[in-house]
Amino acid sequence: MDNEVAAGNTTSTLGHLALGLTLLAFGLGGTGVIDNVAAADAAGLATWVGGVTLFLVGLLALRAGDRGEGTAFAALGAFWFTWGSGAGGHASAEATGLFLLLWALLALTLTVAAAGSGLFGQGVYGLLFVALVLLGIGALADNGGLAEAGGWVAAVAGLAAWYGATAAVAGWPTGVGPSAGGRGAGGGG
C-alpha cells in the first residue's frame, strides 16, 4: 500500500478489501485446513467480489487517472471472474495449471509495477505471484503439497491486502521496516 492507500483513497481501499477477501477465501479453501471446504467453494465470492467488484473498481481508478491500481484491479477482476466462472468445471489439470501460470505472469507484472509503492504494496502482488506459481505447478505435476502451499501463500496475501484496506479506513500504519517508525499511517515502505 502506498501513502494514498493509507490516506483513505476509497477506490484503493475497496479494491484491496475485495482482493483480500477473495484471496483469503480462495487460499483457505486451497489449504484443506477447514473440513469440506475447497478452493472451488470460493467461486461465488471470486466471481462477484473478486471479479465484478475489482473490475469496476479498476475502471473507476482508471477514470480517476490512476493507471497503476486501475490496471491492477481491472486485470485481477478479469482473473477472478474467469476463475470463479470456471471453478468446479471440467478443465484438465494441465489446462488449470497453464491458466494459473499465465495469470502468475500478470501478478509478476503487478509486483514489478508496484515498486514505487514500497515493500507492503509489492508484498501483496508478490505473494499472489508465488501462490499462483505454486498452484500452477502443483496442478501440472499433480502435487497436492505444492497446491496446499500455494493456498497458504494466497491466504497470507489475502490477509495482507485485507490489513492494508482496514489500515486505510482505521488510520493504522502500513509502513514496513525501520524507515516506517514514527511516521504514522502509510509512513514509507
C-alpha positions in Angstrom: 0.0 0.0 0.0 1.3 3.5 -0.7 0.6 6.7 1.1 -2.6 7.3 -0.9 -4.0 4.0 0.4 -3.2 4.9 4.0 -4.7 8.3 3.5 -8.0 6.7 2.6 -8.2 6.6 -1.2 -11.7 5.0 -1.4 -11.2 3.2 -4.7 -7.9 1.7 -3.5 -9.4 0.7 -0.2 -12.4 -1.0 -1.8 -10.1 -2.8 -4.3 -7.8 -4.1 -1.6 -10.8 -5.2 0.6 -12.2 -7.1 -2.4 -8.8 -8.6 -3.3 -8.1 -9.5 0.3 -11.4 -11.3 1.0 -11.3 -13.2 -2.3 -7.7 -14.3 -1.8 -8.3 -15.3 1.8 -11.3 -17.5 0.9 -9.6 -19.0 -2.1 -6.4 -19.6 -0.2 -8.0 -21.1 2.9 -10.0 -23.4 0.6 -6.8 -24.5 -1.1 -5.1 -25.4 2.2 -7.6 -28.0 3.2 -7.5 -26.7 6.8 -11.3 -26.5 7.0 -13.1 -29.8 6.5 -15.3 -30.0 3.4 -14.1 -26.6 2.1 -12.1 -26.4 -1.1 -10.8 -23.5 -3.2 -13.7 -24.1 -5.7 -16.1 -23.3 -2.9 -14.9 -19.7 -3.1 -16.2 -19.5 -6.7 -19.2 -17.3 -5.9 -17.1 -14.9 -3.9 -14.4 -14.9 -6.6 -16.9 -14.2 -9.3 -18.8 -11.3 -7.7 -16.4 -9.8 -5.2 -13.1 -10.6 -6.8 -14.3 -10.4 -10.3 -17.1 -7.9 -10.8 -16.2 -5.6 -7.9 -12.4 -5.5 -8.7 -13.1 -4.9 -12.3 -15.5 -2.0 -11.6 -13.1 -0.5 -9.0 -10.3 -0.8 -11.7 -12.4 1.1 -14.2 -13.1 3.8 -11.6 -9.4 4.1 -10.8 -8.5 4.3 -14.5 -11.2 7.0 -14.9 -9.6 8.9 -12.0 -6.2 8.7 -13.7 -4.7 6.0 -11.5 -3.1 3.8 -14.2 -1.4 1.5 -11.7 -4.3 0.5 -9.5 -6.7 0.8 -12.3 -4.8 -1.7 -14.4 -4.2 -4.0 -11.4 -7.8 -4.1 -10.2 -9.3 -4.4 -13.7 -6.9 -7.2 -14.6 -7.4 -9.0 -11.3 -11.1 -8.7 -11.7 -10.9 -10.4 -15.1 -8.8 -13.2 -13.5 -11.2 -13.8 -10.6 -14.3 -13.6 -12.8 -12.8 -16.1 -15.2 -11.6 -18.4 -12.4 -14.9 -18.1 -10.5 -17.0 -18.8 -13.6 -14.9 -21.9 -14.4 -14.4 -23.3 -10.9 -15.7 -26.8 -10.5 -15.7 -27.1 -14.3 -14.2 -30.0 -16.1 -10.9 -28.5 -17.2 -7.9 -30.8 -17.2 -5.2 -30.4 -14.6 -2.9 -29.3 -17.4 -5.3 -26.6 -18.5 -5.8 -25.4 -14.9 -2.0 -25.3 -14.3 -1.4 -23.4 -17.5 -4.2 -20.9 -16.6 -2.7 -20.3 -13.2 0.9 -19.9 -14.6 -0.3 -17.4 -17.2 -2.0 -15.3 -14.6 1.1 -15.6 -12.4 2.8 -13.5 -15.2 0.2 -10.8 -14.5 1.0 -11.0 -10.8 4.7 -10.7 -11.6 4.0 -7.6 -13.7 1.9 -6.1 -10.9 4.7 -6.8 -8.4 7.3 -5.0 -10.6 5.0 -2.1 -11.3 4.3 -1.6 -7.6 8.0 -0.9 -7.0 7.1 2.8 -6.1 4.5 1.7 -3.5 7.1 0.2 -1.2 7.5 -3.2 0.4 4.0 -3.6 1.6 2.4 -2.7 -1.8 4.7 -5.1 -3.6 4.2 -7.8 -1.0 0.6 -8.5 -1.8 1.2 -8.9 -5.5 4.5 -10.7 -4.9 2.7 -13.2 -2.6 0.0 -13.6 -5.2 2.7 -14.4 -7.8 4.2 -17.0 -5.6 0.8 -18.5 -4.8 -0.2 -18.8 -8.5 3.2 -20.3 -9.4 2.9 -22.9 -6.6 -0.8 -23.7 -7.5 0.0 -23.9 -11.3 3.0 -26.2 -10.9 1.0 -28.2 -8.3 -1.8 -28.7 -10.8 0.6 -29.6 -13.7 2.6 -32.0 -11.5 -0.5 -33.4 -9.7 1.3 -32.4 -6.4 -1.1 -31.7 -3.6 1.6 -30.5 -1.3 2.5 -27.6 -3.7 -1.2 -26.8 -4.1 -1.6 -26.6 -0.4 1.5 -24.4 0.0 0.0 -22.2 -2.7 -3.2 -22.0 -0.8 -1.3 -20.9 2.3 0.6 -18.2 0.4 -2.7 -17.0 -1.2 -4.3 -16.8 2.3 -1.3 -14.7 3.6 -1.6 -12.4 0.6 -5.3 -12.1 1.3 -4.6 -11.1 4.9 -2.0 -8.6 3.8 -4.5 -7.0 1.3 -7.3 -7.0 3.9 -5.0 -5.4 6.5 -3.9 -2.7 4.1 -7.5 -1.8 3.4 -8.5 -1.9 7.0 -5.5 0.1 7.9 -6.5 2.8 5.4 -10.0 3.0 6.9 -8.8 2.9 10.6 -5.7 5.0 10.1 -3.4 2.2 11.2 0.2 2.2 9.9 1.1 0.3 6.7 4.8 1.1 6.6 7.1 -1.9 6.8 10.6 -1.8 8.1 12.7 0.6 10.2 12.1 3.6 8.0 8.4 3.4 8.9 8.9 4.1 12.6 7.0 7.0 14.0 5.6 8.2 10.7 2.0 7.1 11.3 -0.4 5.6 8.7 1.3 4.9 5.4 4.6 6.0 6.6 7.1 4.8 3.9 7.6 1.4 2.8 
